[in-house]
């Protein structure tokens, strides 16, 4: 957590060092159980590894320092776990490589983060659907290239927000979360028993990838792209609220919450803080997703020489950012106030001055609202 990441407490435990450590230990314990399924280890070995992992007292700062010597934290962690496992140490990490553990651990964290983002997107979508339905026929000025254009309805504007959230949920639902198991160079040479992979996947509740994906990073880039699609959609909502909430527009406003939105020098102000923070997240996520693609393009040979390492801080940051923004957006939309009288007055004023082309009225706005809501109901079912 950082004081320069307002709202990061909403994502506590998503992908911090403690969460990464716990996920890596989960992988090692699940692998020991997979060795039992493959006939390589005994139930007693797996139980001893699990007990050792549960009782392991890891000094995270010291582990971070030790990680430099191997280029990743798995090597020093495995040493600690083998020592703690005693006679069962032979069942620790046997046949795995460091990348198998880190990749699978990050997939575990990503799966859980995606579930949290999806839940908040559904909350947001449901609230937006209510707005779209309630304001289906409430006239508002449509703006194109920043200028008044033709009449629309606030219901249709909300329906467009809903369609963006809908698209994001569908992208998240299409993600795969595979385990990583390839061994030192992706050949599975040290442990080729076919039972091990499905047993590992089953123990962790992940997908069993037919081939190792050490240098095929589509799993990671797909997660990054889907989360960025989510922050894109939420960023549009936030940007619209920021525009429509300006005092000279005053068509919507964030709900007031005690202690939120104040200024350090101007006590009269009530800043739209949630919109600002969601908008900020939407500005950051695309760059993070792009870095994942750059790393994917540089994943050479059978194990990458730095491109893989560059993914870790980027992916974990993106997970935390998306979880935070989705939580903030759900609260933002739930408390949003809509001033239809201000919208109607602006339509009337624009019409009177000839600044609005009203010849087609609001066209098919109502039908489009209905279509968006129907599609959303199918998605969230």
N, C-alpha and C positions, 0 to 999 in steps of 0.2 A: 504494500500500500504506500502511496506517496501523497504528500500534502499538495502536490501540483497535479493531482488527478482527482478532482472533486467528484464524489460519488463512488469512488473505488471501493468503499466499504460494502457496497451492494454486491460486489463480486468476490468478497473475501472467501478464500478457500477454493476458488475456481482453478487457479493455475500458479499459485505462489510456491515458494520452495517447499513448504510443508506438504502441499498437495502433490507436487511432483515426486517427492520422496515417498509418500504413501503409495502413489500409483506404481512406482518402480518396485517397491516391496510386494505389492499385490501381484505384479507380473512374476517375480521370482517365486512366490509361493504357489501361484497357479501352475508355473512350469514344473515345480517339484511334483505336483499332483499329476500333471500330464506324463511325467516320467513313470509314475506308477501305472498309468493306463497303457504305457508302451512296454511295461515289463522291465524297466531299467532300474526303478527304485521301489522301495517297499512303502506300505502305508505308514509304518513307523518313521521312515525317513521323511516323508512329506509332512507328517505331524510335527516332527522335530524342527523342520525348516519353518513351518508356520508359527510355531511357538517362539522360535528365535527371532523371527521378523516382528512378531507382536511385542516382544520385550526389548527390542533393539533401541538403545539410547544413542541417537545420532546427534552429534554436534554439527549443526548445519553450516555454520561459518567455517569450521575445520574441514568439513566435507567439500565445501566450495573451493578451499585452498588446495586440497588434495586432488581435486578434479583437474587442475592444470597439468599435472604430471602425465595424465593419460589423455587429456583432451576432452574428457567427459566424466560425469560423476559415478558411472556404473562400476568402474574398476575398484575404486576405494570402498564403495558400498558393498560390493561382493566380498571383498576381503573381510569386512566387519561381519557380514552375515555368515560367512563360512566359519569364522572363529566362534561365533555364537552358536552355530548349529552343531559343533562338536563332531561326534561320530557320523552325523548325517551330512557332513560338509560336502561329500561327493555328489550329493543330489542338488547342490546349489549351483545354478547357472550352467550345468553340464550341457554342452552342445549349442549354447546360445552365444551371441556376440553382443557387445554393448549396444549396437544400434537396434537390435531386436528389442531390448529392454526399454530404451528411451522412446523409440517409435511407438511401441505398444502402450507404454505409460501415457504418452501424449494423446494417443487415440482415446484412451479411457477418459482423460480429462476433457477432450473435445466432445465426446459423446454426451457427457454429463452437462457440459456448458451449452451445447446445442439444445438439449432438453429444456434447460432453464430459459434460453432465449425463445424457444418455441412457445413455452407456456405463457411468457409475457406478451409475445406477439398475438396469441389467441385472446388474451385479456384486452389488449389494445384493439384488435380487430372487432371484438364484440362491442366495445364501447364506441368505436367509429361507426359500426353498422347502426347502432342506436341513433347516433347523430344524423347519419345519412337518411334514415327512415323518418326521423322527426322533422327534418328540414328539407324533405324531398322536393317541395314546391316553393320554398322560401327564396325569393329572388335576390340576387347579388350581382355585382358588376364583375364580369370576367376581365382579366388583365392579360394582355399578350405583349411581349417585349416591353413590359413595365407600364403600358398604357391601357386605358379603358378601351374595351373592344365591343362586346355584345353582352346581353344579359345571360346569366347562368343561374344556377341555384346553389345555395350552400350545401344542399344535399348531394349534388353532383360532385362538388369539390371534396366532400367527405368520402364519397364513393370512390373517387380516384385514390385517396389515401388508403381506403380499404383494399382496392385492387393491388396496390403496392405491397401491403402487408400480406395479402393472399399469395402473391407471387413469391414472397420471401419464405412463407411457411412451406409452400410446395417445394422450393429448392432445398430447404432443410430436410424435408421428408424424403428426398431422393438421395440423401447421403449414405455412404457405406462406411462402416467402422471396422476395418480388418485388423487382425493381429499381424505382427511382423515376426517372421521366423525364417531365417536363412542361414544362420551360422556365419562363420568368419568371412566368406566371400559369396554368400548366396547359394551355395551348393548343398547345404545341410549335410556336409560330409561327416561331421562328428556324431550325428544322430539322425539316421534316415528312417527310423520307425514311423510308418504312416499314421499310427494312432496318436502320436504326440500332438500334431497340429490341431486336429479337431477337439482333442481333449483340452488343450490350452484355450482355444476359442470358447468352448462351452463353459470352462471355469470362469472366464472373464465376461461372458455374455457378449462377445464380439463375433464378427464374421471371420470365417477361415479363408484366408487368401490362398489360392492355388499356388501362386508363385510368390517368392519374396519380392518386395518392392523397395529395396534399398536405394535404387537409383531411378525408380519410377514414382514420382512424387505426386501423382494425380490425386491420391487420397488427401494429401495435405492441401494442395491448391483448391480442390473442390470444397473442402471445409472453409478455407479462407474466402473463396468466392461466394459461398452461400451466406456466410456471416456478413460479408460486405453488402450483399443484396439486401439483407435485413437492415443494416445501418443506413443504406441508401434510402430505403422506403421510409424509415423513421426520420431521416434527415429532411426529407421533403415535408413531412408533417410539421417538424420543428421550424423549418424555414418559413412555411406559410403562416404558422402561428406568430412568428416574430414579425412578419410583415403586417399581418392583419391586426396584430396587437399594438402597433405603434399608436401613440395618442392621437395623431392626425387621421388615423383610420378607425381604430377602436371598434372593430367588428367582432373580435374575439379577445379573450384574456385568460391567462392562467388562473387557476384557482388559488386563492390566498391561503397561505399556510404560515402560522405564527413562526417568526424567526427566519423566514426564507425570503430572499429577494431584496434584502436591505443593502444600503450603500454605506461605505465607510465615511463619506463626507456629506452626503445629501439625504437626510432622514425622510424627506418626502417621497423618495423613490420606492417603487415596488418592481424590481427587475424580474423579467421572465426567465428565471434561472434554469428551470428544467429544459426549456426550449433551447437556451444557449448551450447547455451541456450536451444535449442530444445532437444539436447542430455541429458542435465541435467534434463529437465522436464520428459523425458522418464525414467530416473533413479528413480524419486520420485513417480510417479503415482502408480506403482504396490503396493508399501507399503501402500499407502493411501487406495487403493481398498481392500487390505488384512485387514486393520483395520475395514473397513465397514463390512466385513464378520465376523470378530471377534465380533463386536458389535451385529450383527444379531444373532449370535449363543448364545449370552448372554441375549437376549431379553425375559426374563422370566415373568411368571404370566400374568396378563392382561395389565399391564403397566410396562415397564422396570425400573430397579433401578440403573441407571447409564450407561447402555449400550446405551440407546437412546441418552443420553446427550453426550456421547463420539463421536457420529456421527457428531454432528454439525460442529466443527472446521475442521474435516476431509473432509466432503462433500464439505463445502464451499471452502476449500483450493483446492480440486480437480477440482471444477468448474473453479476457477480462473486460475489454472495451465493449464488446457486443453484449455481454451479460449486463453490464452497467447501463448501457444506453437503452436496452430493451426494458429494464426495470423502470428507468426514469420516464420513458415514453408511455408506458402503461399508466403511470401515475398522472402524467401530463394530460393525456386524453380523458381520463376518468374525471378530472376536475375542470375540464375546459368549459368556459362560459361563452355562449354565442349570443350576440346582440343582433337579432333580426331587424329590429327597428332601424339601427344604424345602417344596415345593408340596404334596406328599402329606401331610406332617405337618400342614400348615395345613388341608387338607381334613378330615383326621381330627379335629383339634381343633374345627373349626367344626361338624362333624357331631355330635360328642359333646356340645357345649353347646347344640345346637338352633339355631345361628346360620346354618345352611345348609339350604336346601330341597333335599333329595336325591331327591325322589320320581321325577323323570324321568331321573335319572342325567345322563349327558352328551349325551343325545339324539342328534342327527344330526351331532355334531361331526366325527366321522371322515369322513363323506361330504362335508361342507362343505370340509374340508381338501383332499380329493381334487379337488373341483370347482375350488378356487382354484389348485391346482397345474396342473391341466389347462389352465385358461384362460391361466395364465402361460406355459406351454410354447408355446401358440399365438401369444401376443403376441411373444415373443422369437425365434421361429423366423425 
